[in-house]
Amino acid sequence: MATQKLYAGAKLRETRARLGLTQKAFATKLGVSLPYLNQMENNHRPVSAAVVLALAGEFGLDVTELSAGDAERLVSDMREALADPVFADTMPPLADLRLAASNAPMLARAFLELHRAYRQNHERLASLDEALGREGGATRASPWEEVRDFFHYCDNYIDAVDRAAERFAAPEGEPVDIDRQARAVLAARGIDLRFSDSPDVRALAAGVLTISTRTAGPTQRFQLLHQIALLTQADLIEATLDLARFQSEAARAIAKIGLANYFAGAALLPYRPFLRAAQETRHDLERLADRFGASIEQIAHRLSTLQRPGMKGIPFFFVRVDQAGTITKRHSATRLQFARFGGACPLWNVHQAFETPGRFLRQLAETPDGVRYFCLARDVSKSGGSFHAPVRRYAIGLGCEVSHAAGLVYADDLDLANARAFEPIGISCRICDRTECHQRSVPPLERRLRVDPDRRGLLPYEIG
């Protein structure tokens, strides 16, 4: 595969503005001419290797930030939006989408907001009875989608909250007894901690914090730390919410829960000790779960957040799907992006995890853009804690680009150099370019179809 050129004009402009330098002064420090810098900042030229080295040496910049996933995410999201039939004859070339994502990211996001408003309005018209019975008619993003996108475009890493959690759980760089720490905080605030057979997972009322014993140990510990976040990090959480500028109070309230959850996960698995342990165990999820008293899902999710500048872990994607194939959690620090609407590719091994409970499934996969990945999947069951309570079943997927696979114990004995070992997967059927997929559910919206009633191949149509 050809090496992709690095266009990072927006990041260069942002770095220069943060340093308070003029273009001339910035060019001098980078050792390039003013016109050359101007061309790089406007993405007319790629960032050269010499400039990358100068950024690292002169300014201490973590150069991995130059290729952060924002542009790729925006391109993926725009491709999916432009696959809508309303754009049937106006699909821009991929090069144009990449230019828009890197040169004008705010304009690209505005386009996505506009398309989302259009889609929601279209759905309301298609369900007129429901629309007439609903208060208000604003075509804004749902609060849930707004919060999901906030974490999505933050790379699922909130630096200030992550560092606060690490200071709480590992004051000297090594984890302390997190339960004792949490109990001390509650005692200092005059709050009693009780565990009871309650249907509510967690409840704070009248100076008593109650945690349900119907949940597993890692969940109890996580809920305890969630409450600690609300008690001790209120100012930090509120400041982060102010910066996010959510459009509704509902979105702000959901994001507050999300940030408290983030603190809980980061305190349960503090950044530096967890990163070291992950590298030592070669990302063995079971060993990490035992070492930190966490669940397999908590470990996998935390691995996908290790994107601290200057101390990054392997860039993972993480996803959770339900039995209907609907994505309920998604994050990617890789070039692989998940469908914003609908389910994931049926050829992906995460769907097979329900068929083999308790086992890790491994897969070598290749997306239509030629990027190869190592994928790991496993089912996750969450008991309701009693005979009559329903069991919730999910499957989680964790993976990375195959160039990082040697750092995972799960990739041992796989033939990573064998091109035929990689299975073709996509993102979503409606934007997938593959023409011979036996699991295709709908034709790609951006391609013309040929239908011959006298001939039937793998599909009842041919993709032009």
TORPAKOL-789991 format. One line per field, with one value per residue (C-alpha): residue number from 0; residue in three letters; x, y, z. Coordinates in steps of 0.02 Angstrom, whole numbers. Example, Ala and Ser with C-alpha at 12.3 -4.5 7.8 and 13.67 -1.06 7.14 Angstrom:
! TORPAKOL-789991
resi = [0|1]
resn = [ala|ser]
x = [615|684]
y = [-225|-53]
z = [390|357]
! end
This chain:
! TORPAKOL-789991
resi = [0|1|2|3|4|5|6|7|8|9|10|11|12|13|14|15|16|17|18|19|20|21|22|23|24|25|26|27|28|29|30|31|32|33|34|35|36|37|38|39|40|41|42|43|44|45|46|47|48|49|50|51|52|53|54|55|56|57|58|59|60|61|62|63|64|65|66|67|68|69|70|71|72|73|74|75|76|77|78|79|80|81|82|83|84|85|86|87|88|89|90|91|92|93|94|95|96|97|98|99|100|101|102|103|104|105|106|107|108|109|110|111|112|113|114|115|116|117|118|119|120|121|122|123|124|125|126|127|128|129|130|131|132|133|134|135|136|137|138|139|140|141|142|143|144|145|146|147|148|149|150|151|152|153|154|155|156|157|158|159|160|161|162|163|164|165|166|167|168|169|170|171|172|173|174|175|176|177|178|179|180|181|182|183|184|185|186|187|188|189|190|191|192|193|194|195|196|197|198|199|200|201|202|203|204|205|206|207|208|209|210|211|212|213|214|215|216|217|218|219|220|221|222|223|224|225|226|227|228|229|230|231|232|233|234|235|236|237|238|239|240|241|242|243|244|245|246|247|248|249|250|251|252|253|254|255|256|257|258|259|260|261|262|263|264|265|266|267|268|269|270|271|272|273|274|275|276|277|278|279|280|281|282|283|284|285|286|287|288|289|290|291|292|293|294|295|296|297|298|299|300|301|302|303|304|305|306|307|308|309|310|311|312|313|314|315|316|317|318|319|320|321|322|323|324|325|326|327|328|329|330|331|332|333|334|335|336|337|338|339|340|341|342|343|344|345|346|347|348|349|350|351|352|353|354|355|356|357|358|359|360|361|362|363|364|365|366|367|368|369|370|371|372|373|374|375|376|377|378|379|380|381|382|383|384|385|386|387|388|389|390|391|392|393|394|395|396|397|398|399|400|401|402|403|404|405|406|407|408|409|410|411|412|413|414|415|416|417|418|419|420|421|422|423|424|425|426|427|428|429|430|431|432|433|434|435|436|437|438|439|440|441|442|443|444|445|446|447|448|449|450|451|452|453|454|455|456|457|458|459|460|461|462|463]
resn = [met|ala|thr|gln|lys|leu|tyr|ala|gly|ala|lys|leu|arg|glu|thr|arg|ala|arg|leu|gly|leu|thr|gln|lys|ala|phe|ala|thr|lys|leu|gly|val|ser|leu|pro|tyr|leu|asn|gln|met|glu|asn|asn|his|arg|pro|val|ser|ala|ala|val|val|leu|ala|leu|ala|gly|glu|phe|gly|leu|asp|val|thr|glu|leu|ser|ala|gly|asp|ala|glu|arg|leu|val|ser|asp|met|arg|glu|ala|leu|ala|asp|pro|val|phe|ala|asp|thr|met|pro|pro|leu|ala|asp|leu|arg|leu|ala|ala|ser|asn|ala|pro|met|leu|ala|arg|ala|phe|leu|glu|leu|his|arg|ala|tyr|arg|gln|asn|his|glu|arg|leu|ala|ser|leu|asp|glu|ala|leu|gly|arg|glu|gly|gly|ala|thr|arg|ala|ser|pro|trp|glu|glu|val|arg|asp|phe|phe|his|tyr|cys|asp|asn|tyr|ile|asp|ala|val|asp|arg|ala|ala|glu|arg|phe|ala|ala|pro|glu|gly|glu|pro|val|asp|ile|asp|arg|gln|ala|arg|ala|val|leu|ala|ala|arg|gly|ile|asp|leu|arg|phe|ser|asp|ser|pro|asp|val|arg|ala|leu|ala|ala|gly|val|leu|thr|ile|ser|thr|arg|thr|ala|gly|pro|thr|gln|arg|phe|gln|leu|leu|his|gln|ile|ala|leu|leu|thr|gln|ala|asp|leu|ile|glu|ala|thr|leu|asp|leu|ala|arg|phe|gln|ser|glu|ala|ala|arg|ala|ile|ala|lys|ile|gly|leu|ala|asn|tyr|phe|ala|gly|ala|ala|leu|leu|pro|tyr|arg|pro|phe|leu|arg|ala|ala|gln|glu|thr|arg|his|asp|leu|glu|arg|leu|ala|asp|arg|phe|gly|ala|ser|ile|glu|gln|ile|ala|his|arg|leu|ser|thr|leu|gln|arg|pro|gly|met|lys|gly|ile|pro|phe|phe|phe|val|arg|val|asp|gln|ala|gly|thr|ile|thr|lys|arg|his|ser|ala|thr|arg|leu|gln|phe|ala|arg|phe|gly|gly|ala|cys|pro|leu|trp|asn|val|his|gln|ala|phe|glu|thr|pro|gly|arg|phe|leu|arg|gln|leu|ala|glu|thr|pro|asp|gly|val|arg|tyr|phe|cys|leu|ala|arg|asp|val|ser|lys|ser|gly|gly|ser|phe|his|ala|pro|val|arg|arg|tyr|ala|ile|gly|leu|gly|cys|glu|val|ser|his|ala|ala|gly|leu|val|tyr|ala|asp|asp|leu|asp|leu|ala|asn|ala|arg|ala|phe|glu|pro|ile|gly|ile|ser|cys|arg|ile|cys|asp|arg|thr|glu|cys|his|gln|arg|ser|val|pro|pro|leu|glu|arg|arg|leu|arg|val|asp|pro|asp|arg|arg|gly|leu|leu|pro|tyr|glu|ile|gly]
x = [0|62|110|-25|38|12|-97|-118|-145|-277|-165|-18|-125|-191|-14|50|-98|-72|112|66|184|167|183|355|419|343|422|592|584|531|670|557|512|357|272|306|227|79|54|62|-59|-182|-154|-83|69|92|190|368|470|589|444|379|551|562|391|447|620|580|410|399|241|175|181|50|-73|-42|-128|-264|-424|-535|-510|-537|-691|-762|-728|-813|-963|-979|-971|-1111|-1216|-1185|-1244|-1419|-1527|-1554|-1372|-1390|-1307|-1189|-1066|-901|-739|-651|-509|-631|-701|-526|-487|-647|-613|-434|-453|-625|-672|-802|-888|-888|-967|-1097|-1141|-1162|-1274|-1379|-1398|-1442|-1577|-1643|-1644|-1736|-1863|-1888|-1918|-2045|-2140|-2138|-2216|-2340|-2446|-2295|-2239|-2410|-2408|-2235|-2206|-2100|-2036|-1853|-1747|-1595|-1487|-1555|-1468|-1398|-1323|-1252|-1161|-1102|-1025|-941|-845|-820|-728|-629|-551|-644|-503|-540|-370|-417|-541|-420|-278|-393|-446|-265|-217|-359|-317|-127|-61|121|106|55|-125|-181|-329|-468|-607|-521|-494|-677|-738|-627|-703|-879|-837|-763|-930|-1033|-1103|-1135|-1100|-1218|-1238|-1412|-1520|-1593|-1659|-1577|-1394|-1345|-1440|-1387|-1518|-1522|-1334|-1334|-1256|-1332|-1250|-1347|-1275|-1368|-1228|-1054|-906|-827|-995|-1015|-841|-876|-1038|-951|-819|-955|-1030|-857|-838|-1002|-949|-768|-755|-911|-817|-709|-858|-961|-816|-798|-985|-974|-838|-941|-1087|-1224|-1385|-1503|-1509|-1548|-1385|-1289|-1365|-1321|-1145|-1126|-1162|-1040|-901|-932|-924|-762|-688|-744|-663|-503|-494|-526|-392|-271|-181|5|-8|-139|-37|116|15|-64|108|179|37|30|-149|-214|-389|-415|-252|-286|-462|-393|-255|-369|-530|-624|-735|-680|-788|-714|-538|-576|-660|-515|-388|-476|-452|-263|-229|-139|-19|160|105|-11|-52|-98|-237|-386|-564|-696|-878|-1023|-1172|-1335|-1415|-1506|-1339|-1367|-1211|-1235|-1056|-928|-758|-612|-437|-397|-445|-590|-751|-919|-1085|-1175|-1344|-1393|-1287|-1110|-1049|-1119|-951|-867|-831|-917|-1084|-1022|-976|-1156|-1137|-983|-1012|-860|-734|-624|-642|-498|-510|-394|-497|-473|-585|-624|-488|-357|-318|-295|-348|-334|-506|-552|-731|-817|-993|-1035|-1183|-1249|-1357|-1503|-1458|-1613|-1711|-1847|-1729|-1683|-1506|-1435|-1324|-1199|-1046|-891|-762|-585|-455|-310|-220|-119|45|13|-47|121|89|-65|-55|-209|-116|12|23|-80|-5|-7|93|-29|-145|-267|-293|-383|-572|-657|-769|-853|-929|-1110|-1192|-1259|-1085|-984|-903|-885|-980|-973|-1023|-1134|-1201|-1252|-1422|-1452|-1365|-1243|-1339|-1203|-1188|-1299|-1381|-1412|-1559|-1584|-1743|-1674|-1513|-1478|-1305|-1249|-1367|-1529|-1440|-1269|-1178|-1114]
y = [0|174|287|417|597|699|853|943|1126|1154|1078|1187|1344|1293|1260|1428|1521|1434|1488|1666|1667|1754|1650|1724|1683|1508|1475|1531|1413|1269|1306|1333|1480|1585|1533|1349|1366|1455|1312|1182|1279|1283|1098|1138|1038|894|919|866|749|893|998|853|836|1023|1026|888|960|1146|1143|970|933|755|729|593|736|791|635|631|549|704|720|534|534|685|605|444|539|647|496|415|575|600|422|486|477|666|682|548|646|755|638|734|637|572|696|841|769|752|932|993|891|953|1132|1177|1057|1176|1189|999|983|1114|1011|856|953|1013|838|769|903|858|671|697|810|680|546|657|682|495|471|615|548|542|716|791|719|784|950|1068|1043|1089|985|983|834|719|744|568|596|764|687|539|657|759|607|546|704|714|545|482|558|703|755|858|728|586|669|711|529|472|590|519|336|344|497|441|356|187|136|143|52|135|73|146|311|320|277|413|542|490|492|667|725|636|510|330|191|44|-109|-182|-295|-147|-141|30|11|168|297|444|512|586|566|381|310|141|21|-131|-302|-370|-305|-380|-319|-214|-129|-89|-13|85|156|206|301|381|457|512|605|698|744|794|848|954|1113|1022|932|1092|1185|1046|1053|1242|1220|1090|1211|1082|1137|1074|1044|861|842|930|814|659|723|753|569|526|631|554|383|436|484|319|217|319|304|117|101|249|301|271|112|41|83|-2|-156|-164|-162|-289|-412|-378|-318|-480|-426|-565|-532|-346|-376|-483|-360|-207|-288|-233|-316|-368|-231|-98|-153|-150|20|94|30|132|293|286|436|555|667|608|446|361|177|73|161|44|45|-13|-55|-137|-208|-283|-442|-345|-284|-105|-13|46|107|155|237|230|300|212|249|127|223|147|182|324|252|67|-83|-138|-246|-424|-498|-429|-557|-456|-527|-706|-681|-718|-893|-936|-870|-853|-862|-732|-730|-669|-599|-522|-400|-277|-128|-65|70|-68|-43|-205|-235|-362|-383|-464|-501|-577|-588|-497|-546|-433|-522|-430|-505|-610|-750|-636|-498|-502|-541|-411|-482|-384|-418|-308|-283|-218|-199|-105|-85|-241|-146|-143|-324|-391|-299|-406|-581|-626|-605|-741|-879|-782|-761|-571|-566|-675|-561|-705|-720|-552|-556|-413|-308|-141|0|1|-81|82|159|1|-12|-201|-275|-462|-465|-614|-530|-365|-311|-156|-88|57|220|308|177|141|-30|-145|-264|-407|-508|-652|-670|-697|-696|-680|-531|-491|-340|-288|-140|-22]
z = [0|-41|103|133|128|286|261|427|385|517|651|597|606|776|841|776|853|1020|1020|972|821|654|497|466|642|635|464|529|679|565|441|291|182|215|51|91|264|188|65|205|314|170|129|-43|8|131|292|257|367|408|472|576|657|685|769|887|921|928|1011|1091|992|998|809|818|846|667|603|736|682|663|474|442|552|461|291|345|416|259|145|241|238|51|19|57|-101|-92|-152|-285|-425|-325|-239|-228|-256|-103|-128|-110|51|123|78|161|318|336|271|337|478|552|383|370|542|496|342|451|571|424|354|526|544|371|412|575|492|356|488|576|414|383|554|558|700|813|759|794|969|1010|1098|996|820|826|709|821|860|993|1160|1152|978|1031|1180|1076|949|1088|1149|970|916|1080|1035|1190|1293|1413|1476|1629|1694|1657|1754|1900|1911|1904|2046|2149|2117|2102|2195|2183|2014|2086|2124|2305|2383|2282|2396|2549|2457|2409|2584|2658|2540|2589|2774|2760|2688|2818|2695|2748|2623|2622|2513|2498|2390|2297|2118|2099|2052|2149|2250|2360|2479|2654|2678|2631|2472|2431|2307|2248|2286|2135|2024|2001|2104|1964|1934|2119|2123|1963|2034|2194|2095|1987|2144|2202|2037|2065|2242|2213|2032|2012|1962|1834|1759|1748|1665|1537|1503|1479|1349|1256|1230|1217|1135|1270|1456|1421|1323|1462|1592|1490|1463|1650|1679|1540|1619|1790|1708|1624|1793|1869|1730|1737|1927|1923|1787|1814|1656|1685|1791|1674|1518|1593|1641|1468|1387|1510|1483|1296|1318|1393|1444|1571|1662|1666|1731|1872|1914|1925|1984|1829|1700|1526|1450|1565|1516|1330|1340|1439|1313|1179|1279|1302|1190|1309|1209|1231|1315|1192|1193|1043|947|967|908|1031|997|1087|994|1054|989|853|786|844|899|1079|1111|982|979|861|878|713|533|551|580|624|540|627|580|580|620|584|440|459|405|559|695|832|774|790|973|1026|951|1055|1232|1344|1202|1119|930|823|647|520|418|275|240|63|79|93|278|375|554|693|773|938|992|1142|1212|1374|1483|1621|1748|1825|1994|2020|1937|1870|1813|1627|1571|1454|1318|1214|1110|1119|983|1008|873|797|632|595|612|802|814|876|1039|1073|1145|1044|880|921|789|661|488|481|320|221|121|94|282|289|271|178|292|267|369|314|165|97|81|47|-125|-129|-276|-234|-50|-10|148|69|138|30|-125|-107|-124|-222|-361|-509|-521|-667|-651|-775|-740|-846|-749|-564|-489|-308|-291|-385|-461|-523|-451|-584]
! end
